[in-house]
């Protein structure tokens, strides 16, 4: 009987004949029909490994390798020391600040790491820029993505946050808050600051329970001045006025008129006749110390007496008294600017100014903070015929430093002039100033 080994050999012999018949059309072959395939595969693998070794050795040899780092607009970084260079006219020029190097190269730079041995073969030139210049430029898609918010708490430093999201609940047009600065009390109302000379005026307007929030005078000056809160002033007050409803009157006298529709109108006698009062004017006038009692007359009496012409408010105060907000405990008063020309500031009550999360700068009593990786581009307000390329603007980096730059150089740094915003001069003055960003003469 055949053993198991004999059976295996017989099976292998039969499979060899079948494979030979299929592959070479010759069942009687002396060697395996797939031997050449295995040999070729192994030889190719060995050749590929040897080729990779040769390429690696060649790349490590001095003077060998890619020279793509010598192309224009490359920020060459020494892989050993981290020193930065820009290649201009065949010379490696040390980079003190990226902005100046970008202007010199004519566009945004692409960083590339190069070995010290390769850099040693090129001549050195004069350094580019100044150490006080920006070391990192804000990305073009991170510039002017938010509002500017300035907050003040008493005598502490003003905190200026640049390029941050707008507050979700700003002070409404019908709301007002009282602040105190330099020993004087002001009313922040309708995007303006109004001097509040007497404390009883806040009581009359329904704001008597509000505790004035202490703020810095410099911060308060960011809000446009809107005059002084007070009753309408009447020339010749106390003098004799025209007769109304058959009775003598005096200049400055108040009158109440039943309009017949469920409302009561309030009027003040002036030298030009009866003048209508807004609700705000009426409340202040009625509460003025020494004012006489209001006299009730009919609508017919009003028509017969005649009104002051033209009919317009006697003051610039909003017609409707403000409503007190509900500030959180320890609220900080802030003001926001969106960067639109001619905009009114938005007053915000915040719980705290937060902790800086990005870079920041300090100038006197102002702490400037910028969203990490963000920045701002400012240009002055321009008319239709203004050459914006010849205007000087400001580039604010994430450290909160403002660098003067000409409009024509803005595009070289990768930004668009259409991205620029307009901010109040007093707000911009809070930023620490950096050196001007200009293209070095002579290249």
C-alpha positions as CSV (number, residue, x, y, z in Angstrom):
1,X,0.0,0.0,0.0
2,X,1.1,3.6,-0.7
3,X,2.0,5.8,2.2
4,X,0.6,9.2,2.9
5,X,3.8,10.8,1.6
6,X,3.4,8.9,-1.7
7,X,-0.1,10.3,-1.9
8,X,1.1,13.9,-1.3
9,X,3.8,13.5,-4.0
10,X,1.3,12.1,-6.5
11,X,-1.1,15.0,-5.8
12,X,1.8,17.6,-6.2
13,X,2.8,16.0,-9.5
14,X,-0.7,16.0,-10.8
15,X,-1.2,19.8,-9.9
16,X,2.2,20.6,-11.6
17,X,1.0,19.0,-14.8
18,X,-2.4,20.8,-14.6
19,X,-0.7,24.2,-14.0
20,X,1.8,23.6,-16.8
21,X,-1.0,22.7,-19.2
22,X,-2.9,25.9,-18.3
23,X,0.0,28.4,-18.1
24,X,2.3,27.1,-20.8
25,X,0.2,24.6,-22.7
26,X,2.8,22.0,-21.9
27,X,2.1,19.5,-19.1
28,X,5.5,17.8,-19.2
29,X,7.8,20.6,-17.7
30,X,10.9,20.1,-15.5
31,X,10.4,23.1,-13.3
32,X,7.5,24.9,-11.6
33,X,5.6,27.1,-14.1
34,X,5.3,30.0,-11.5
35,X,9.0,30.0,-10.6
36,X,9.8,32.8,-13.0
37,X,7.0,35.0,-11.6
38,X,8.3,34.6,-8.0
39,X,11.9,35.3,-9.1
40,X,10.8,38.4,-11.0
41,X,8.8,39.7,-8.1
42,X,11.6,39.2,-5.6
43,X,14.2,40.9,-7.9
44,X,11.9,43.9,-8.4
45,X,11.4,44.3,-4.7
46,X,15.2,44.3,-4.1
47,X,15.8,46.8,-6.9
48,X,13.1,49.2,-5.4
49,X,14.7,49.1,-2.0
50,X,18.2,49.8,-3.4
51,X,16.7,52.7,-5.4
52,X,15.2,54.2,-2.3
53,X,18.5,53.9,-0.4
54,X,20.3,55.7,-3.3
55,X,17.8,58.5,-3.3
56,X,18.0,59.0,0.4
57,X,21.8,59.1,0.4
58,X,21.7,61.6,-2.5
59,X,19.3,63.9,-0.6
60,X,21.6,64.0,2.4
61,X,24.6,65.0,0.4
62,X,25.6,68.8,0.7
63,X,24.2,70.8,-2.2
64,X,21.7,68.1,-3.2
65,X,17.9,68.1,-2.8
66,X,15.1,70.4,-3.8
67,X,15.6,74.1,-4.4
68,X,11.9,75.0,-4.2
69,X,12.6,77.0,-1.0
70,X,14.5,79.5,-3.2
71,X,11.4,80.5,-5.0
72,X,9.9,84.0,-4.5
73,X,7.7,84.6,-1.4
74,X,9.2,82.0,0.8
75,X,9.7,82.5,4.5
76,X,12.8,80.4,5.0
77,X,13.1,79.0,8.5
78,X,16.4,77.5,9.7
79,X,15.4,74.0,10.9
80,X,18.2,74.1,13.5
81,X,17.9,77.6,15.1
82,X,14.4,78.7,14.0
83,X,15.8,81.9,12.5
84,X,13.7,83.3,9.7
85,X,14.9,84.7,6.4
86,X,13.6,86.0,3.1
87,X,15.5,85.4,-0.1
88,X,15.8,88.7,-2.0
89,X,18.2,89.1,-5.0
90,X,20.1,86.1,-4.1
91,X,20.7,87.2,-0.5
92,X,19.3,85.7,2.7
93,X,17.9,88.6,4.7
94,X,17.1,88.0,8.4
95,X,13.4,88.8,9.2
96,X,12.6,90.9,12.2
97,X,8.9,91.2,11.5
98,X,6.8,89.2,9.0
99,X,4.8,92.3,7.8
100,X,7.8,94.1,6.4
101,X,9.2,90.9,4.9
102,X,5.8,90.4,3.2
103,X,5.8,93.9,1.8
104,X,9.4,93.4,0.5
105,X,8.5,90.1,-1.1
106,X,5.4,91.5,-2.7
107,X,2.9,89.1,-1.2
108,X,2.1,86.6,1.6
109,X,5.0,84.3,2.5
110,X,4.9,80.5,2.6
111,X,7.0,79.1,5.5
112,X,9.5,76.4,4.6
113,X,12.1,74.7,6.8
114,X,15.6,74.4,5.4
115,X,18.8,72.9,7.0
116,X,21.6,75.2,8.2
117,X,24.1,73.6,5.8
118,X,22.0,74.7,2.8
119,X,21.6,78.2,4.2
120,X,25.3,78.5,4.9
121,X,26.0,78.5,1.1
122,X,24.1,81.7,0.5
123,X,25.3,85.3,1.3
124,X,23.6,87.3,4.0
125,X,22.0,90.7,3.6
126,X,20.6,93.4,5.9
127,X,17.9,92.5,8.3
128,X,14.3,93.3,7.3
129,X,11.9,95.2,9.5
130,X,12.0,95.9,13.2
131,X,11.6,93.6,16.3
132,X,8.7,95.9,17.3
133,X,6.8,94.9,14.2
134,X,4.2,92.2,14.0
135,X,5.6,88.7,14.2
136,X,2.3,87.1,13.0
137,X,-0.2,88.6,10.6
138,X,-4.0,88.0,11.2
139,X,-5.5,85.6,8.7
140,X,-7.5,87.5,6.1
141,X,-10.7,85.6,7.1
142,X,-10.3,86.5,10.7
143,X,-10.1,90.3,10.3
144,X,-13.1,92.4,11.5
145,X,-15.3,89.5,12.4
146,X,-16.8,91.1,15.5
147,X,-17.5,94.3,17.3
148,X,-15.3,96.5,19.6
149,X,-16.4,96.6,23.2
150,X,-15.0,99.0,25.8
151,X,-15.9,98.4,29.5
152,X,-15.2,100.5,32.6
153,X,-15.5,99.8,36.2
154,X,-14.8,102.7,38.5
155,X,-11.1,103.8,38.7
156,X,-9.9,100.4,37.3
157,X,-8.4,100.2,33.8
158,X,-10.7,100.3,30.8
159,X,-10.9,96.9,29.0
160,X,-11.1,97.2,25.3
161,X,-12.0,93.9,23.5
162,X,-11.4,94.0,19.8
163,X,-13.1,91.7,17.3
164,X,-15.5,90.0,19.7
165,X,-19.1,88.8,19.3
166,X,-21.8,91.4,20.0
167,X,-23.6,91.2,23.3
168,X,-26.9,89.3,23.0
169,X,-28.9,91.8,25.0
170,X,-27.8,95.4,24.6
171,X,-29.6,98.3,26.3
172,X,-32.8,99.0,24.4
173,X,-33.6,102.4,22.8
174,X,-36.3,102.9,25.5
175,X,-33.9,102.1,28.4
176,X,-31.4,104.3,30.2
177,X,-28.7,103.8,32.9
178,X,-27.1,106.3,35.2
179,X,-23.3,106.5,35.6
180,X,-21.0,108.7,37.6
181,X,-17.6,110.1,36.4
182,X,-15.5,112.9,37.7
183,X,-18.0,113.7,40.4
184,X,-20.9,114.2,37.9
185,X,-23.9,112.0,37.2
186,X,-24.8,111.2,33.6
187,X,-27.7,109.5,31.9
188,X,-26.9,107.1,29.1
189,X,-30.0,107.3,26.9
190,X,-30.6,106.8,23.2
191,X,-26.9,106.4,22.4
192,X,-26.0,109.7,24.0
193,X,-24.7,110.9,27.4
194,X,-26.7,113.5,29.1
195,X,-25.6,115.4,32.2
196,X,-28.0,114.9,35.1
197,X,-27.6,118.0,37.2
198,X,-30.2,117.2,39.9
199,X,-30.9,113.9,41.6
200,X,-34.6,114.6,41.6
201,X,-34.7,114.5,37.8
202,X,-33.8,110.8,37.9
203,X,-36.7,110.2,40.4
204,X,-39.1,112.0,38.1
205,X,-38.0,109.9,35.1
206,X,-38.5,106.7,37.0
207,X,-34.8,106.0,37.5
208,X,-34.5,106.9,41.2
209,X,-33.8,103.4,42.3
210,X,-30.8,102.9,40.0
211,X,-27.5,103.3,41.7
212,X,-25.1,105.2,39.4
213,X,-22.3,103.0,38.1
214,X,-18.9,104.5,38.5
215,X,-17.0,104.8,35.1
216,X,-13.8,106.4,33.9
217,X,-14.1,109.8,32.3
218,X,-12.1,108.6,29.3
219,X,-14.6,105.8,28.7
220,X,-17.5,108.2,29.1
221,X,-16.1,110.4,26.3
222,X,-16.6,107.5,23.8
223,X,-20.4,108.3,24.0
224,X,-21.5,111.4,22.2
225,X,-22.6,114.3,24.4
226,X,-26.4,114.9,24.2
227,X,-26.8,118.0,26.4
228,X,-28.3,118.3,29.9
229,X,-31.4,116.8,31.3
230,X,-33.8,119.4,32.5
231,X,-37.2,121.0,32.0
232,X,-37.9,123.2,29.0
233,X,-36.5,126.7,29.4
234,X,-39.0,129.5,28.7
235,X,-38.0,133.1,27.9
236,X,-39.8,135.7,30.0
237,X,-41.0,133.2,32.6
238,X,-43.3,134.8,35.2
239,X,-44.4,137.6,32.9
240,X,-48.0,138.1,31.8
241,X,-49.3,135.9,29.1
242,X,-52.4,136.1,26.9
243,X,-55.9,135.4,28.3
244,X,-57.1,131.7,28.0
245,X,-60.7,130.8,28.7
246,X,-61.3,134.3,29.8
247,X,-58.7,134.1,32.6
248,X,-55.2,135.8,32.8
249,X,-52.2,133.6,32.4
250,X,-48.4,133.9,33.0
251,X,-45.5,132.8,30.9
252,X,-44.4,129.3,32.0
253,X,-47.8,128.2,33.2
254,X,-48.9,124.6,32.6
255,X,-52.2,123.6,31.0
256,X,-54.0,120.3,30.8
257,X,-56.3,119.7,27.9
258,X,-58.9,116.9,27.7
259,X,-58.6,115.7,24.1
260,X,-61.9,113.9,24.2
261,X,-60.4,110.5,23.3
262,X,-59.3,109.4,26.7
263,X,-56.0,111.2,26.6
264,X,-54.8,114.4,28.2
265,X,-52.5,116.8,26.4
266,X,-50.1,119.1,28.3
267,X,-49.1,122.5,27.2
268,X,-46.8,125.3,28.3
269,X,-47.4,129.0,27.9
270,X,-44.6,130.7,26.0
271,X,-44.3,134.2,24.5
272,X,-45.4,132.7,21.2
273,X,-48.4,130.9,22.6
274,X,-49.2,127.5,24.0
275,X,-46.5,124.9,23.2
276,X,-47.2,121.1,23.4
277,X,-45.0,119.2,25.8
278,X,-43.7,115.6,25.3
279,X,-44.3,113.3,28.2
280,X,-40.6,113.7,29.3
281,X,-40.8,117.5,29.1
282,X,-44.0,117.5,31.1
283,X,-42.7,115.3,33.9
284,X,-39.6,117.5,34.3
285,X,-41.5,120.8,34.1
286,X,-44.2,119.7,36.5
287,X,-41.6,118.7,39.1
288,X,-39.5,121.8,38.8
289,X,-39.4,123.5,42.2
290,X,-41.6,126.7,42.3
291,X,-43.8,125.6,39.4
292,X,-47.5,126.7,39.6
293,X,-50.3,124.2,39.6
294,X,-51.5,123.0,36.2
295,X,-54.7,124.6,34.9
296,X,-57.3,122.5,33.1
297,X,-58.9,123.9,29.9
298,X,-61.0,122.4,27.1
299,X,-60.0,121.6,23.6
300,X,-62.1,124.6,22.5
301,X,-60.1,126.9,24.8
302,X,-56.9,125.5,23.2
303,X,-58.1,126.3,19.7
304,X,-59.2,129.8,20.7
305,X,-55.9,130.6,22.5
306,X,-53.8,129.4,19.6
307,X,-50.6,127.3,19.6
308,X,-47.0,128.1,19.2
309,X,-45.8,127.8,15.6
310,X,-44.1,125.8,14.4
311,X,-45.1,123.0,16.6
312,X,-42.0,121.2,17.8
313,X,-40.5,119.8,21.0
314,X,-38.9,122.4,23.3
315,X,-36.0,120.1,24.1
316,X,-33.9,117.5,22.4
317,X,-34.7,114.8,25.0
318,X,-36.5,111.6,23.8
319,X,-40.3,112.1,24.0
320,X,-41.0,109.1,26.2
321,X,-39.3,108.6,29.6
322,X,-36.8,105.8,29.8
323,X,-37.4,102.4,31.5
324,X,-34.9,101.2,34.0
325,X,-33.0,98.1,33.0
326,X,-32.5,95.1,35.3
327,X,-28.7,95.0,35.6
328,X,-27.1,92.0,37.2
329,X,-25.3,92.4,40.5
330,X,-21.9,93.9,40.0
331,X,-22.7,94.9,36.4
332,X,-20.0,96.5,34.3
333,X,-21.1,99.2,31.8
334,X,-19.8,98.6,28.3
335,X,-20.2,100.3,24.9
336,X,-20.0,98.5,21.6
337,X,-19.1,99.8,18.1
338,X,-19.7,97.7,14.9
339,X,-17.4,99.9,12.8
340,X,-20.1,101.5,10.6
341,X,-19.7,105.2,9.6
342,X,-22.0,107.4,11.6
343,X,-23.3,104.7,13.9
344,X,-24.5,105.3,17.5
345,X,-22.7,103.3,20.2
346,X,-24.6,100.5,21.8
347,X,-24.6,100.4,25.6
348,X,-24.3,97.0,27.3
349,X,-24.5,95.9,30.9
350,X,-22.1,93.0,31.4
351,X,-21.6,90.8,34.5
352,X,-17.8,90.9,34.2
353,X,-15.1,91.8,31.7
354,X,-13.7,88.3,31.7
355,X,-10.2,87.1,31.7
356,X,-7.9,87.6,28.7
357,X,-7.7,84.5,26.5
358,X,-5.6,85.9,23.7
359,X,-2.9,88.5,23.3
360,X,-3.2,91.9,24.6
361,X,-1.5,95.2,25.1
362,X,-1.7,98.0,27.6
363,X,-1.6,101.8,27.2
364,X,-1.9,103.9,30.3
365,X,-5.2,102.9,31.9
366,X,-6.4,100.7,29.1
367,X,-6.1,97.0,28.6
368,X,-6.5,95.9,25.0
369,X,-7.5,92.3,24.2
370,X,-8.0,90.7,20.8
371,X,-9.6,87.4,19.9
372,X,-6.8,84.8,19.5
373,X,-5.8,84.7,15.8
374,X,-8.0,87.7,15.0
375,X,-7.3,91.3,14.3
376,X,-8.7,94.5,12.7
377,X,-8.2,96.7,9.7
378,X,-9.2,100.4,10.1
379,X,-9.4,103.0,7.4
380,X,-10.6,106.6,7.8
381,X,-14.0,107.6,6.4
382,X,-13.6,108.2,2.7
383,X,-15.7,110.1,0.2
384,X,-16.5,108.9,-3.3
385,X,-13.5,110.6,-4.9
386,X,-11.0,109.6,-2.3
387,X,-8.0,107.5,-3.4
388,X,-8.1,104.9,-0.7
389,X,-4.7,103.5,-1.8
390,X,-3.1,106.8,-0.6
391,X,-4.9,106.9,2.7
392,X,-3.2,105.7,5.9
393,X,-5.0,103.1,7.9
394,X,-4.2,100.8,10.9
395,X,-3.6,97.1,11.1
396,X,-4.3,95.7,14.6
397,X,-2.8,92.3,15.4
398,X,-3.8,89.8,18.1
399,X,-1.5,91.6,20.6
400,X,-3.8,94.7,20.3
401,X,-1.1,96.9,18.8
402,X,-2.0,99.3,16.0
403,X,0.4,99.6,13.1
404,X,0.0,102.4,10.6
405,X,-0.1,101.2,7.0
406,X,-1.0,102.8,3.6
407,X,-4.0,101.6,1.7
408,X,-1.9,100.4,-1.2
409,X,0.1,98.1,1.1
410,X,-3.0,96.5,2.6
411,X,-3.6,94.3,-0.4
412,X,0.0,93.2,-0.5
413,X,-0.5,91.8,3.0
414,X,-3.4,89.8,1.7
415,X,-6.3,91.9,2.8
416,X,-9.0,93.9,1.0
417,X,-9.8,97.5,1.6
418,X,-13.5,96.5,1.6
419,X,-12.8,94.7,4.9
420,X,-11.8,97.9,6.6
421,X,-14.1,99.5,9.2
422,X,-14.4,103.0,10.7
423,X,-14.0,103.5,14.5
424,X,-14.2,106.6,16.6
425,X,-11.0,108.5,17.1
426,X,-11.2,108.3,20.9
427,X,-11.5,104.6,20.7
428,X,-8.6,104.1,18.3
429,X,-6.5,106.3,20.6
430,X,-6.7,103.7,23.3
431,X,-4.6,101.2,21.3
432,X,-0.9,101.0,21.8
433,X,0.9,102.3,18.7
434,X,3.4,100.3,16.7
435,X,5.9,101.3,14.0
436,X,4.6,102.1,10.5
437,X,4.6,99.1,8.1
438,X,6.4,100.2,5.0
439,X,8.2,98.5,2.2
440,X,12.0,99.0,2.7
441,X,13.5,101.3,0.1
442,X,15.8,99.7,-2.4
443,X,14.3,96.2,-1.9
